[in-house]
Amino acid sequence: MSPLGLLFLTLFNSVLGLSILFPILGPLGRTLGLTEVQVGLFSTGYALLQFLLAPYWGRRSERGRKPILLLGILGFAGSFLLFGLFALLGERGLVPEGLLFPLLLLTRLLGGAFSSATLPTAQAYVADVTGREGRTAGMALLGAAFGLAVILGPALGAGLAALFGLLAPVFFSAGLALLNALFVALVLPESRPAGSREVGRLSPLDARVFPLLLLGFALNLSSVSLEQTIAFYFQDRLGLSPLATARSVGLALVLYGLVAVFIQGFLVRRFSWPPRTLLLLGLPVGILGFGVLVLAHGFGGLAVGLALQGAGVALAGPGVTAALSLVVGEGEQGQVAGLNSSAQALGRMLGPILGTGLYRMAPEAPYLLGGGLLLLALLLLPALFRRVKL
């Protein structure tokens, strides 16, 4: 198998281990006597540490990708194992009530700190093993691994929880990460020559990367705002019961994910579109998706709007990642990947707060914001292309 194929499996396993927890964190938190805000802080803290530390890991990976990948995956495994153990002790009343939440939050912070090494190192690895012509297709393959894992993970997590209890997915994730680390150690080749070092230090304000980092942040912020509010939107627009809402949103999100995986795993790789083309295609499609969501009042329209928005991000996302990789030198690939991961993490931190806050003002507001951000980015693309040669 090629290094890219091996890296696909590595990233797929990593994201699968994280997405398995999506359906169980809420009910697990309530079982442990935690509030909704405390459960929300698990995700916010996780993203905060990714935002802070991804640039550091990106720089470290310039000396060698494989050790940083291994460290990130093993740290992820350890944090999930501790989370499961503390939660198990909490279920049995063996942890003082006031101590359980801080201990669980600490494990999530550790998980965010170590997992922040995985994605930027994987992106830099792609830059190492692909030429300029194949860079976009390589980045799209990572996006496909991410999307496929997000589709399959929640279903697997829900199944494990139904069969073996709410903590089973947590321990499964830890075990999967350990197997993933063994796979990386034994099978994945190193992509950086021995003795490699970073060339200087890349600033996020560097004129080559700053506009693209802003664009990546806008894409992530708009998507996360949608993801955090779409279940409320379906329920309110369609007048559904909670159970019917779960079924309808689940079906629509599977379509959303499948469209993204098809675009990144097949179309982008098949046609090898350059970043300029991906951005010029993706941003209008994403804007159209948000517009359909605002206007739709039936399940079909809402599902189409969601799928269009997913298609837009699936096109534009690899465009941003590949563009960032192409505008810097070979000794800066890990650094720019770290900055990109940090910008995305910032979007994941702010998206839930902004999206739910706007939804309380008006249900359409998060989607008007998302469409507005993408429209502004589209209008600024000519200036970006004059500044950054792609």
N, C-alpha and C positions, 0 to 999 in steps of 0.2 A: 504494500500500500504506500502511496506517496506521502511525503510529510504533511501536505495539506489535508489529506484524508485522515491521517492520524490526529492532526490538530482538531479537525471537525469532531471526532469522537471525544477528544479531551474536553472541548468546550461544551459539547452536548451533555456529557455526564455531569459537568460542573453545574450547568444551569438547571438540569433536571433535578439535581439534589436540592436546589434552592426552591424551584417552583412546586415541588411536591408539598411544601408547607403552606402554599397559598390558601387552600380550603380549610385548613385545620387550626390556623393561628387564632382566629376569632373564637370558635367554640372552646379551644383549649384554654384561652385566656379566661373565659367565663367560668369554666370548670375550676380553675385555680383561684377564682375570686378577684380577678383583675378587672379594671374598668376598660371601656373602649379606648379611652385616651392612652392608657398605659400600653395596650396592645398596639396602638398606632405608633407609639414611641419606639417600639421594636424596629419597625421599618424605617422610621425617620433617623434613628441612631445609626442603623446599618448604612443608610445612604450617606449620612454625614461623614462617617469614617472613610467611605469610598471617595467622597469628594476631597477630603483632606490628604489622603495617602496615595491615591492613584498616581499622581505625578512623581512621588518618591519612588514607587516601585517601577515605574516606567524608566526612570533614570538608572536604577539599579540593574535593570534587565539588559542594559547596553553591555555589561560585562559578561553576560551569558543568560540566555532565555530560560533554559531548562531548570536551573536551580531555583529561579524565582517562581516559575510555574509550580514546581514541587512544593515550595514553601507556602504558596498561596493555597494550594489544595489541601495540604496537611493541616494548616491553620484553620481552614474552613471545617475540616473533619473534627478537629479538636473542639472547636467552638460549639458545633452541633451536639457532640457527645456530652459536653458539659451542660448545655441547655436541656437536653433530655434527662440527664441525671438530676439536675436541680428541680425540674418540673415533676419528675417521679417522686422525689422526696417531698415536694410541696403537696402533691396529691394525697400523700400518706400522712400529712400533718407533721412532718419531721423537720420542717424549716419554719422559724418564727415568722408570723404573718407579715411583719414590716420588713423582713429581710429578703423575702422571695423575689419581689419585683426587682430590687437592685441587682441581685445575683443573675436573674434572667437577662436583664438589660445589659449587664457586663458581658455576658456571653455573646449577645447580639453585636455589641460594639467590637468585640474580638473578631467575630465573624466578618464584619464589614471591613475591619482593618486588614485581615489577611486575604479575603476574597478580592479586595481591590487590586491585588497583584495579578489576577488571572486574565482579565479581559485586555488590559493594555499590553501585557506580555504576549498574548495570543495575536493581537493586531500587529505588534512589532515583528513577531515570528513570520506572519504572512508577508510583510514587507521584505524580510530577509530571503524568502524562498521564491518570490515572484519577481518578474521583470516589470517595467513600467506598464507594458501592455496588459499584463495579467493581474495587475494590482487590484483593479475594481472587482473583477470576478472573484479574487481571493477574499476580499473583504465581504463580498456578498455571501460567500460560503459560510463565513462566521455568523452572519446575520441569519442564515437559514438554520444553522445549528441552534442558535439562540431561540428562534421562533418555534422550531419543532419541539424543543425541550419544554417551552412554555405551554404548548398545546397538550403534550402528553403528561407532564408533571402533575398538574392538578387532578387529572383523572386517576393517575396512579396513587396519589396521596389520599384521595377520597376512598379509593378501594381498599388501601391498606388500613385506613382508620376504621372503615366499616367492618373489616375482618378481625383486626387485632387490637383496636383501640386507638385513641387520639395520639398517643406517643409513638406508635409504631412508625409513622413516616419520618419522625425526627431521627430515630436510631437507624432507619434504613438509609437516610441521607448521609449520616456519618459513615456508615459502612460503605456506601457507594463511593464516597469521596476517598476513602482509604484504598479501595480497589482502583480508582482513577489514578491515584498517586503511584501505585505500583505499576500501572500501565505506562504512565509517563516515564518512570524511572527505567523501565526495562525496554521500552519500544520506541519512544519518541526521540529522534536524533536532535542534537544541539544544532542551532542554526547560526550561531555567532562564532567566528574564529576565536581560538584561545588567545587571551591577552587583550581582547577588544575593550575599548573604553569609550565613554561618551565624549562628544566634541563640544566643549563648553557647556553652558546651561541655557536651555531654551525657555524664554519668558512667555507667559500666556499673552503678553501685550506685543509680542513680535508681530510686525506688520504682515508677515506671511501667513500667520495662523490665526490671529485674533478674529478677523471677520468670519472665518470658518467655524471657530469655536462658538461664536455667538449664534451662528446658524444651527449648529448641532444642539445647542442649549434650547433654542426656540422650538425645534422639532420635538425634543424630548418633553419639554414643558407642556406643549399642546397635547401630545399623546397621553401623558400621564394624567393631565386634567380630565381628559375624556375617560380614561380607564377607571378613574376613581368615582365618576358620577354616572356612568352609563347605565348601571343597574337602577338607580333612582329614576333616571330619565325614562327608561322602558316602563317601569311600574307606573309612573305618573302619566305618561303620554297614552298608554294603552289601558290604564285602569285595571291592572292585574293584581292578583293575590300574591303574597310572598313566594309561594311554591311555584306558581305559574311564571312569576318574574324570573326565578332562578332557572327554570327550563328555557325560557325565551332568550335570556341573556347568554346562557351557556351555549345555546345553538348558534347565536349570532357571533359570539366570540370565537367559536371553533371556525366558522367561516372566515372571520377576520384573520385568524392565525394561518389558516390554510392558504389564503390569498397571498399573505406576506411570504410564506415559505416557498410557494410556487414562483413568485417573482424573483426572490433572492437566490433560491436554489436552482432555478432553471433559466428564467428569462435573462437575467443579468449575466449569468455565466455563459449562456448560449450565444448571446449577441455581443458580449464584451463592450457594452456602451461605456464611453468615458464619463468621468464625473460631471462634466458640463451637461451632457445629454441627460443624465439621471436627474440632475437638479431641475432642468427645464421641463422634464416630464413629471417628476414627482411632486413638485410644489403645486402646480395647477390641479392635479388629481386630488391631492390632500385638501385643497381649498374647496373643491367640488364636494368632497365627502362631508366636510363640516357644513356646507350649505344645505345638502340633502338632509342631514340630521336636524337642522333647525326647522326645515319646512315639513318634514315627514310626520304623519300622524298614524301610520299603520306599521305592522311588524315588517312587512316587505320593504318599505321605504327606509325604516330605521336600519335594517340589516344591510341594505345596499349602501347607505351612507357610511356605516361602520366599515364595510369592506373597502369602499373607495378611500377612506382615510387611511386604512391599513396599507392599501396599495401605494398611496402617495409616500408614506413614511418608508415603506420597503424599497422604493426607488431612491428617494432622496437620502436616506440614512447611509447606505454604502457609498453614495456620491460624496458625502461630507467626509467620511472616514478615509476613502481613497484619495480625495483631494488633499487632506492634511498630510497623508503619507508621501504624496508626490511633490509637495512644495518644500520639503525639508531634505537634508542630506542623509546619507546612510548611517552616520553616527548619531542621528537625532530621532530615529524611528521610535525607540522606546519612550523617549521624552514626549514626543508629540502624541503618542498613543495614551500616555498617562494623562496629559492635559485634556485630551478628548474624553477619556473616561471620567475625569473630574467634572467637566462641563455637563456630561450626561447625568452624573450623580446629583449635581445641583438641580437639574430639572426634575429628577425623581424626588428630591427633598421638598421643593417648592410646589410641585404640581398638585399633590393632594390637598395642601392647605389652600392654594389659590382656587383650585377647581371646586372644592366643596363650599368655600366661602362665596364664590360667585353664584353657585347653584342656589344658595339660600336667597340671593337677591332676585334671580330670575333663572328658571331651568335652562334656557337657551344660552345663558351668558358664557359658560365655559367653552361652548362650541363657536360662539361669535369671537371670543378671544383667540381660540386656536386658529380659526380661519383668518382672522386679522393679522396674527403673527406671521402666518405663511404667506399672506398677500404682501405684507411689508417686505419679507425676505425676497419674494419674487420680483418686486419692483426694484430692489437693490442689487439684483443679480448682475445687471450690466456693469455697475460700478465695481462689483466684486471681480468680474472677469477681466476688467481692465487692470485691476490691482494685482490679481493672482493669475498667472498664466497656467491654464489647464488645457 
